[in-house]
């Protein structure tokens, strides 16, 4: 019988594995492989970085949500050999396959900026998120000894989706830490190269987010092109003028790319995102499917690929599973068509902005925050089932 490998137990990988378990012929061998035994809700990492949530609240054991006909293997992927249908690992023997779903997730991208990797804190996984909050605490606690204003300054590089959500959480965090350590005002500054943040939202909603952050003490510098990051300082260009802002805690949220396994395997890609067919597989290797952060598919009539989100990865996981099952059952493959349910961004625990695409509905404030929690709970249910959603849900 066929042997299917699913690489990565993120949103897309988990959904693919669970769907394959229900749709493939009896006796099909399905292996889900990840270097971690726990799935982490990466769309909630900003809450860990800001200390407004617990690690166990945004993670669960992968094995606990898998059907009995899916085998979990804890291993670290190092290379894909598509020609020989083989996956190499750094801590496991090679595994061959008949079909493969590659959903290895993202890595933080520093674009080679001087000092970024040495002096800024990336947000990539649970460990890096916890390290950010630990560093914030240490620097603020250190102020009483150092009297260095930089210890009370937090700098966020990038006002993309993740950057804005971290800023929203920090609104509450800095108030709590100011009282805890009995220090003067804690300042939060964000530098963003674009002149308009959150372009995926209606302009009025994006303006609401900017105004909310401003009213709560967040200093947002748009049109600021970061030139380099030094210890306790970010140097940027404001037009033709070089400026800098000081801070002991520098958080990097500027961009992400797909897994380096793509590059290390010699697969043609841009920023480790592989261009797929409309069926989510490769034209030269129709048995190989790439989804989530490791894939790029351009919708008809558009010039750019879909933006990578947990919602998209989940849908692609289901689409890849459908087509693999169709191939095994001798049926036609189905082109992947994505219907976004909308976009929701949190601004702390009780505020947010939301746009429901199909109905052209827009929300802001506490109700949008409720929609964010509902969206997160639905996301868990789609990849792990209703029991896990009830146990790990935020409502």
Buried (B, 14 or more C-beta within 10 A) or exposed (E): EBBBBBBBBBBBBBBBBBBBBEBBEEEBBBBBBBBBEBBBBBBBBBBBBBBBBEEEBBBBEBBBBBEEBBEBEBBEBBBBEBEEBBBBBEEBEEBEBBBBBBBBBBBBBBEEBBBBEEBBBBBBBBEBBBBBBEBBBEBBBBBEEEEBBBBBBBBBBBBBBBBBBBBBBBBBBBEEBBEEBEBEEBBBBBBBBBEBBBEBBBEEBBBBBBEBBEEBBBBBBBBBEBBBBBEBBBBBBEEEEEBEBBBBBBBBBBBBBBBEBBEBBEBEBEBBBBBBBBBBBBEEBBBBBBBBBBBBBEEEEEEEBBEBBBBBBBBBBBBBBBBBBBBBEEEEBEEBEEEBEBBBBBBBBEBBBBBBEEEEEBBBBEEBBBBBBBBBBBBBBBBBBEEBBEEBBBE
